[in-house]
Amino acid sequence: MKIVRRIGASPRQRGSVTGQSCPDIFELQDGNFAVIGTDRTEALDAELPADAARADDERIVVITRETLVRAKADIPDA
């Protein structure tokens, strides 16, 4: 598995100069995406809608709205 590119603005471009808040999105070589975010699995697991599920090896991570909005232009349509 290899990271091909960052999707959206870097944490520094979004104002994180201390490294304390660095959500990020990366495109992987196989076309999937990797997300760095805050693990909120325990807080949100019970809030998932009835038609959503999480496998034991999956976590619910939260990224800032700004991270996703600024990544929008870099997300491919297909």
N, CA, C and O atoms as a Tinker XYZ file with bonds, in Angstrom:
   312  protein
     1  N      0.849000   -1.170000    0.000000    73     2
     2  CA     0.000000    0.000000    0.000000    64     1     3
     3  C      0.896000    1.234000    0.000000    63     2     4     5
     4  O      1.865000    1.317000    0.755000    81     3
     5  N      0.554000    2.190000   -0.860000    73     3     6
     6  CA     1.391000    3.372000   -0.983000    64     5     7
     7  C      0.525000    4.611000   -1.147000    63     6     8     9
     8  O     -0.475000    4.585000   -1.866000    81     7
     9  N      0.908000    5.698000   -0.480000    73     7    10
    10  CA     0.226000    6.978000   -0.645000    64     9    11
    11  C      0.697000    7.609000   -1.938000    63    10    12    13
    12  O      1.897000    7.749000   -2.173000    81    11
    13  N     -0.254000    7.988000   -2.773000    73    11    14
    14  CA     0.054000    8.607000   -4.058000    64    13    15
    15  C      0.072000   10.130000   -3.943000    63    14    16    17
    16  O      0.972000   10.792000   -4.461000    81    15
    17  N     -0.941000   10.679000   -3.253000    73    15    18
    18  CA    -1.005000   12.142000   -3.144000    64    17    19
    19  C     -1.942000   12.564000   -2.022000    63    18    20    21
    20  O     -2.806000   11.800000   -1.591000    81    19
    21  N     -1.756000   13.777000   -1.566000    73    19    22
    22  CA    -2.659000   14.398000   -0.599000    64    21    23
    23  C     -3.880000   14.894000   -1.360000    63    22    24    25
    24  O     -3.772000   15.362000   -2.494000    81    23
    25  N     -5.025000   14.788000   -0.733000    73    23    26
    26  CA    -6.256000   15.325000   -1.301000    64    25    27
    27  C     -6.592000   16.587000   -0.504000    63    26    28    29
    28  O     -6.869000   16.518000    0.694000    81    27
    29  N     -6.564000   17.720000   -1.167000    73    27    30
    30  CA    -6.884000   18.982000   -0.503000    64    29    31
    31  C     -5.650000   19.668000    0.056000    63    30    32    33
    32  O     -4.513000   19.304000   -0.244000    81    31
    33  N     -5.913000   20.668000    0.875000    73    31    34
    34  CA    -4.846000   21.485000    1.451000    64    33    35
    35  C     -4.156000   20.752000    2.597000    63    34    36    37
    36  O     -4.781000   19.967000    3.310000    81    35
    37  N     -2.881000   21.013000    2.764000    73    35    38
    38  CA    -2.132000   20.416000    3.867000    64    37    39
    39  C     -2.597000   21.023000    5.194000    63    38    40    41
    40  O     -3.174000   22.110000    5.207000    81    39
    41  N     -2.351000   20.332000    6.305000    73    39    42
    42  CA    -2.696000   20.921000    7.601000    64    41    43
    43  C     -2.073000   22.314000    7.792000    63    42    44    45
    44  O     -2.722000   23.212000    8.328000    81    43
    45  N     -0.835000   22.493000    7.361000    73    43    46
    46  CA    -0.179000   23.799000    7.495000    64    45    47
    47  C     -0.935000   24.864000    6.703000    63    46    48    49
    48  O     -1.108000   25.985000    7.179000    81    47
    49  N     -1.387000   24.517000    5.492000    73    47    50
    50  CA    -2.149000   25.470000    4.679000    64    49    51
    51  C     -3.491000   25.809000    5.325000    63    50    52    53
    52  O     -4.055000   26.874000    5.074000    81    51
    53  N     -4.000000   24.900000    6.159000    73    51    54
    54  CA    -5.260000   25.137000    6.862000    64    53    55
    55  C     -5.034000   25.793000    8.221000    63    54    56    57
    56  O     -5.982000   25.969000    8.987000    81    55
    57  N     -3.787000   26.156000    8.528000    73    55    58
    58  CA    -3.509000   26.906000    9.737000    64    57    59
    59  C     -2.973000   26.110000   10.905000    63    58    60    61
    60  O     -2.828000   26.663000   11.995000    81    59
    61  N     -2.673000   24.831000   10.725000    73    59    62
    62  CA    -2.128000   24.028000   11.819000    64    61    63
    63  C     -0.609000   24.117000   11.796000    63    62    64    65
    64  O      0.051000   23.386000   11.058000    81    63
    65  N     -0.064000   25.005000   12.596000    73    63    66
    66  CA     1.381000   25.171000   12.634000    64    65    67
    67  C      2.008000   24.442000   13.814000    63    66    68    69
    68  O      3.230000   24.304000   13.873000    81    67
    69  N      1.197000   23.977000   14.746000    73    67    70
    70  CA     1.734000   23.308000   15.936000    64    69    71
    71  C      1.753000   21.794000   15.807000    63    70    72    73
    72  O      2.407000   21.116000   16.599000    81    71
    73  N      1.044000   21.253000   14.818000    73    71    74
    74  CA     0.961000   19.801000   14.679000    64    73    75
    75  C     -0.029000   19.169000   15.633000    63    74    76    77
    76  O     -0.101000   17.944000   15.725000    81    75
    77  N     -0.793000   19.982000   16.346000    73    75    78
    78  CA    -1.755000   19.463000   17.311000    64    77    79
    79  C     -3.061000   19.032000   16.651000    63    78    80    81
    80  O     -3.782000   18.202000   17.204000    81    79
    81  N     -3.373000   19.574000   15.494000    73    79    82
    82  CA    -4.626000   19.238000   14.809000    64    81    83
    83  C     -4.319000   19.076000   13.329000    63    82    84    85
    84  O     -4.233000   20.051000   12.583000    81    83
    85  N     -4.158000   17.837000   12.924000    73    83    86
    86  CA    -3.691000   17.597000   11.559000    64    85    87
    87  C     -4.549000   16.593000   10.791000    63    86    88    89
    88  O     -4.004000   15.642000   10.230000    81    87
    89  N     -5.887000   16.772000   10.745000    73    87    90
    90  CA    -6.655000   15.862000    9.908000    64    89    91
    91  C     -6.166000   15.957000    8.466000    63    90    92    93
    92  O     -5.761000   17.027000    8.012000    81    91
    93  N     -6.204000   14.847000    7.754000    73    91    94
    94  CA    -5.662000   14.826000    6.400000    64    93    95
    95  C     -6.330000   13.714000    5.610000    63    94    96    97
    96  O     -6.850000   12.756000    6.182000    81    95
    97  N     -6.310000   13.850000    4.283000    73    95    98
    98  CA    -6.875000   12.847000    3.378000    64    97    99
    99  C     -5.834000   12.549000    2.312000    63    98   100   101
   100  O     -5.226000   13.460000    1.749000    81    99
   101  N     -5.630000   11.247000    2.035000    73    99   102
   102  CA    -4.653000   10.827000    1.034000    64   101   103
   103  C     -5.281000    9.829000    0.065000    63   102   104   105
   104  O     -6.093000    8.994000    0.461000    81   103
   105  N     -4.897000    9.923000   -1.205000    73   103   106
   106  CA    -5.289000    8.914000   -2.184000    64   105   107
   107  C     -4.210000    7.843000   -2.195000    63   106   108   109
   108  O     -3.018000    8.149000   -2.200000    81   107
   109  N     -4.635000    6.592000   -2.197000    73   107   110
   110  CA    -3.702000    5.472000   -2.195000    64   109   111
   111  C     -3.505000    4.934000   -3.606000    63   110   112   113
   112  O     -4.308000    5.191000   -4.503000    81   111
   113  N     -2.448000    4.202000   -3.778000    73   111   114
   114  CA    -2.083000    3.651000   -5.081000    64   113   115
   115  C     -3.200000    2.793000   -5.674000    63   114   116   117
   116  O     -3.366000    2.755000   -6.894000    81   115
   117  N     -3.967000    2.103000   -4.824000    73   115   118
   118  CA    -5.040000    1.240000   -5.324000    64   117   119
   119  C     -6.347000    1.993000   -5.572000    63   118   120   121
   120  O     -7.360000    1.376000   -5.900000    81   119
   121  N     -6.335000    3.326000   -5.418000    73   119   122
   122  CA    -7.518000    4.136000   -5.666000    64   121   123
   123  C     -8.358000    4.396000   -4.431000    63   122   124   125
   124  O     -9.276000    5.214000   -4.484000    81   123
   125  N     -8.080000    3.732000   -3.328000    73   123   126
   126  CA    -8.783000    3.988000   -2.072000    64   125   127
   127  C     -8.227000    5.238000   -1.408000    63   126   128   129
   128  O     -7.251000    5.820000   -1.880000    81   127
   129  N     -8.849000    5.646000   -0.318000    73   127   130
   130  CA    -8.427000    6.840000    0.400000    64   129   131
   131  C     -8.112000    6.499000    1.844000    63   130   132   133
   132  O     -8.766000    5.646000    2.445000    81   131
   133  N     -7.118000    7.160000    2.396000    73   131   134
   134  CA    -6.764000    7.034000    3.810000    64   133   135
   135  C     -7.054000    8.380000    4.468000    63   134   136   137
   136  O     -6.802000    9.434000    3.885000    81   135
   137  N     -7.586000    8.332000    5.685000    73   135   138
   138  CA    -7.966000    9.543000    6.399000    64   137   139
   139  C     -7.294000    9.557000    7.764000    63   138   140   141
   140  O     -7.334000    8.571000    8.500000    81   139
   141  N     -6.679000   10.681000    8.090000    73   139   142
   142  CA    -6.189000   10.907000    9.450000    64   141   143
   143  C     -7.233000   11.783000   10.132000    63   142   144   145
   144  O     -7.523000   12.891000    9.681000    81   143
   145  N     -7.781000   11.281000   11.203000    73   143   146
   146  CA    -8.795000   12.028000   11.929000    64   145   147
   147  C     -8.800000   11.606000   13.385000    63   146   148   149
   148  O     -7.989000   10.785000   13.812000    81   147
   149  N     -9.707000   12.168000   14.125000    73   147   150
   150  CA    -9.837000   11.850000   15.538000    64   149   151
   151  C    -10.750000   10.645000   15.697000    63   150   152   153
   152  O    -11.865000   10.639000   15.175000    81   151
   153  N    -10.292000    9.631000   16.408000    73   151   154
   154  CA   -11.083000    8.425000   16.622000    64   153   155
   155  C    -12.257000    8.758000   17.544000    63   154   156   157
   156  O    -12.070000    9.095000   18.713000    81   155
   157  N    -13.457000    8.657000   17.001000    73   155   158
   158  CA   -14.676000    8.932000   17.763000    64   157   159
   159  C    -15.619000    7.727000   17.737000    63   158   160   161
   160  O    -16.836000    7.870000   17.854000    81   159
   161  N    -15.033000    6.541000   17.580000    73   159   162
   162  CA   -15.831000    5.324000   17.470000    64   161   163
   163  C    -16.748000    5.138000   18.672000    63   162   164   165
   164  O    -17.945000    4.904000   18.505000    81   163
   165  N    -16.208000    5.239000   19.862000    73   163   166
   166  CA   -17.031000    5.012000   21.058000    64   165   167
   167  C    -18.187000    5.998000   21.147000    63   166   168   169
   168  O    -19.297000    5.616000   21.516000    81   167
   169  N    -17.945000    7.250000   20.817000    73   167   170
   170  CA   -18.977000    8.275000   20.934000    64   169   171
   171  C    -20.050000    8.170000   19.858000    63   170   172   173
   172  O    -21.203000    8.528000   20.099000    81   171
   173  N    -19.682000    7.680000   18.664000    73   171   174
   174  CA   -20.616000    7.702000   17.538000    64   173   175
   175  C    -21.172000    6.339000   17.147000    63   174   176   177
   176  O    -22.135000    6.277000   16.384000    81   175
   177  N    -20.602000    5.255000   17.639000    73   175   178
   178  CA   -21.030000    3.916000   17.233000    64   177   179
   179  C    -22.536000    3.715000   17.431000    63   178   180   181
   180  O    -23.213000    3.207000   16.537000    81   179
   181  N    -23.051000    4.102000   18.569000    73   179   182
   182  CA   -24.480000    3.924000   18.857000    64   181   183
   183  C    -25.350000    4.887000   18.058000    63   182   184   185
   184  O    -26.565000    4.704000   17.985000    81   183
   185  N    -24.748000    5.903000   17.462000    73   183   186
   186  CA   -25.494000    6.892000   16.680000    64   185   187
   187  C    -25.637000    6.504000   15.211000    63   186   188   189
   188  O    -26.360000    7.165000   14.465000    81   187
   189  N    -24.959000    5.442000   14.792000    73   187   190
   190  CA   -25.050000    5.039000   13.386000    64   189   191
   191  C    -26.484000    4.692000   13.033000    63   190   192   193
   192  O    -27.190000    4.090000   13.842000    81   191
   193  N    -26.931000    5.064000   11.827000    73   191   194
   194  CA   -28.279000    4.697000   11.396000    64   193   195
   195  C    -28.418000    3.174000   11.290000    63   194   196   197
   196  O    -27.421000    2.456000   11.213000    81   195
   197  N    -29.641000    2.703000   11.288000    73   195   198
   198  CA   -29.915000    1.265000   11.277000    64   197   199
   199  C    -29.314000    0.570000   10.051000    63   198   200   201
   200  O    -28.973000   -0.611000   10.123000    81   199
   201  N    -29.180000    1.276000    8.941000    73   199   202
   202  CA   -28.649000    0.644000    7.727000    64   201   203
   203  C    -27.136000    0.819000    7.578000    63   202   204   205
   204  O    -26.586000    0.563000    6.506000    81   203
   205  N    -26.461000    1.252000    8.645000    73   203   206
   206  CA   -25.005000    1.402000    8.630000    64   205   207
   207  C    -24.400000    0.404000    9.612000    63   206   208   209
   208  O    -25.002000    0.070000   10.632000    81   207
   209  N    -23.209000   -0.059000    9.287000    73   207   210
   210  CA   -22.527000   -1.013000   10.163000    64   209   211
   211  C    -21.036000   -0.721000   10.152000    63   210   212   213
   212  O    -20.517000   -0.088000    9.233000    81   211
   213  N    -20.357000   -1.196000   11.193000    73   211   214
   214  CA   -18.916000   -1.027000   11.312000    64   213   215
   215  C    -18.321000   -2.368000   11.686000    63   214   216   217
   216  O    -18.727000   -2.978000   12.675000    81   215
   217  N    -17.364000   -2.827000   10.902000    73   215   218
   218  CA   -16.685000   -4.087000   11.203000    64   217   219
   219  C    -15.734000   -3.876000   12.383000    63   218   220   221
   220  O    -15.368000   -2.745000   12.704000    81   219
   221  N    -15.346000   -4.967000   13.013000    73   219   222
   222  CA   -14.461000   -4.882000   14.179000    64   221   223
   223  C    -13.140000   -4.176000   13.880000    63   222   224   225
   224  O    -12.553000   -3.553000   14.765000    81   223
   225  N    -12.671000   -4.273000   12.636000    73   223   226
   226  CA   -11.395000   -3.633000   12.296000    64   225   227
   227  C    -11.575000   -2.221000   11.728000    63   226   228   229
   228  O    -10.612000   -1.633000   11.236000    81   227
   229  N    -12.784000   -1.673000   11.788000    73   227   230
   230  CA   -13.054000   -0.327000   11.289000    64   229   231
   231  C    -13.278000    0.631000   12.456000    63   230   232   233
   232  O    -13.788000    0.245000   13.508000    81   231
   233  N    -12.888000    1.886000   12.247000    73   231   234
   234  CA   -13.051000    2.925000   13.258000    64   233   235
   235  C    -13.830000    4.077000   12.633000    63   234   236   237
   236  O    -13.772000    4.282000   11.420000    81   235
   237  N    -14.540000    4.809000   13.438000    73   235   238
   238  CA   -15.204000    6.030000   12.993000    64   237   239
   239  C    -14.264000    7.181000   13.328000    63   238   240   241
   240  O    -13.962000    7.435000   14.494000    81   239
   241  N    -13.807000    7.873000   12.286000    73   239   242
   242  CA   -12.916000    9.005000   12.508000    64   241   243
   243  C    -13.606000   10.286000   12.070000    63   242   244   245
   244  O    -14.411000   10.288000   11.138000    81   243
   245  N    -13.283000   11.360000   12.746000    73   243   246
   246  CA   -13.858000   12.663000   12.453000    64   245   247
   247  C    -12.760000   13.568000   11.921000    63   246   248   249
   248  O    -11.670000   13.652000   12.486000    81   247
   249  N    -13.075000   14.250000   10.808000    73   247   250
   250  CA   -12.187000   15.274000   10.274000    64   249   251
   251  C    -12.950000   16.587000   10.286000    63   250   252   253
   252  O    -14.180000   16.588000   10.338000    81   251
   253  N    -12.254000   17.676000   10.239000    73   251   254
   254  CA   -12.923000   18.969000   10.249000    64   253   255
   255  C    -13.658000   19.196000    8.935000    63   254   256   257
   256  O    -13.299000   18.646000    7.894000    81   255
   257  N    -14.674000   20.004000    9.013000    73   255   258
   258  CA   -15.422000   20.373000    7.808000    64   257   259
   259  C    -14.481000   21.020000    6.785000    63   258   260   261
   260  O    -14.554000   20.728000    5.591000    81   259
   261  N    -13.596000   21.901000    7.267000    73   259   262
   262  CA   -12.657000   22.585000    6.380000    64   261   263
   263  C    -11.778000   21.596000    5.625000    63   262   264   265
   264  O    -11.483000   21.799000    4.447000    81   263
   265  N    -11.355000   20.524000    6.301000    73   263   266
   266  CA   -10.507000   19.523000    5.646000    64   265   267
   267  C    -11.227000   18.914000    4.447000    63   266   268   269
   268  O    -10.644000   18.802000    3.369000    81   267
   269  N    -12.477000   18.524000    4.623000    73   267   270
   270  CA   -13.220000   17.890000    3.534000    64   269   271
   271  C    -13.606000   18.896000    2.464000    63   270   272   273
   272  O    -13.499000   18.595000    1.275000    81   271
   273  N    -14.050000   20.076000    2.852000    73   271   274
   274  CA   -14.444000   21.092000    1.871000    64   273   275
   275  C    -13.261000   21.483000    0.998000    63   274   276   277
   276  O    -13.403000   21.632000   -0.215000    81   275
   277  N    -12.090000   21.648000    1.612000    73   275   278
   278  CA   -10.922000   22.034000    0.826000    64   277   279
   279  C    -10.381000   20.882000   -0.012000    63   278   280   281
   280  O     -9.598000   21.107000   -0.935000    81   279
   281  N    -10.783000   19.657000    0.296000    73   279   282
   282  CA   -10.367000   18.503000   -0.500000    64   281   283
   283  C    -11.301000   18.265000   -1.692000    63   282   284   285
   284  O    -10.941000   17.562000   -2.635000    81   283
   285  N    -12.475000   18.843000   -1.644000    73   283   286
   286  CA   -13.505000   18.579000   -2.652000    64   285   287
   287  C    -12.989000   18.719000   -4.094000    63   286   288   289
   288  O    -13.286000   17.872000   -4.936000    81   287
   289  N    -12.240000   19.755000   -4.376000    73   287   290
   290  CA   -11.750000   19.995000   -5.744000    64   289   291
   291  C    -10.784000   18.905000   -6.203000    63   290   292   293
   292  O    -10.646000   18.677000   -7.404000    81   291
   293  N    -10.115000   18.229000   -5.270000    73   291   294
   294  CA    -9.132000   17.203000   -5.620000    64   293   295
   295  C     -9.713000   15.790000   -5.678000    63   294   296   297
   296  O     -9.024000   14.859000   -6.095000    81   295
   297  N    -10.964000   15.619000   -5.267000    73   295   298
   298  CA   -11.561000   14.282000   -5.263000    64   297   299
   299  C    -12.036000   13.962000   -6.676000    63   298   300   301
   300  O    -12.842000   14.701000   -7.241000    81   299
   301  N    -11.542000   12.867000   -7.248000    73   299   302
   302  CA   -11.929000   12.537000   -8.619000    64   301   303
   303  C    -13.405000   12.151000   -8.715000    63   302   304   305
   304  O    -13.984000   11.641000   -7.755000    81   303
   305  N    -14.010000   12.399000   -9.884000    73   303   306
   306  CA   -15.412000   12.035000  -10.107000    64   305   307
   307  C    -15.589000   10.535000  -10.307000    63   306   308   309
   308  O    -16.665000    9.991000  -10.057000    81   307
   309  N    -14.544000    9.879000  -10.754000    73   307   310
   310  CA   -14.647000    8.429000  -10.993000    64   309   311
   311  C    -13.400000    7.732000  -10.546000    63   310   312
   312  O    -13.299000    6.511000  -10.666000    81   311
